[in-house]
């Protein structure tokens, strides 16, 4: 367990050093927006499906 933690720490530090800060922030926000959009669509589809099941 300790070995994998150390490996992840080294990889994370390498990523921080090699990528410019703005690129990291842009990537995080792009992923966040798309994950949010997909979740909202999934919840809306689920609600519509449940409503249709209840009233048939």
Protein Blocks (a to p, Z undefined) as FASTA:
>chain_A
ZZmmmmmmmmmmmmmmmpcfklmmmmmmmmmmmmmmmmmmmmmmmmmmmmmmmmZZ
